[in-house]
């Protein structure tokens, strides 16, 4: 979920992304700042359960995927 590449404000330094691991769940976070508003996105997935697909060669490498367990989005508005 690192959306910063697709955020229109990324080049202007108005998007921030990061990630944390809490009790075995990886939680990427993304923030977009525009004027007096900040959009916040979080999702979480467990790194314990991984599905592997692919052949494991140069043409079709192995790819590990994880099930998203939660997604949250919100808007914070600055009040004067």
Buried (B, 14 or more C-beta within 10 A) or exposed (E): BBBBEEBEEBEEEBBBBEEEEEEEBBBBBBBBBBEEEBBEBBBBBBEEEEEEEEEEEEEEEEEEEBEEEEEEEEEEEEEE
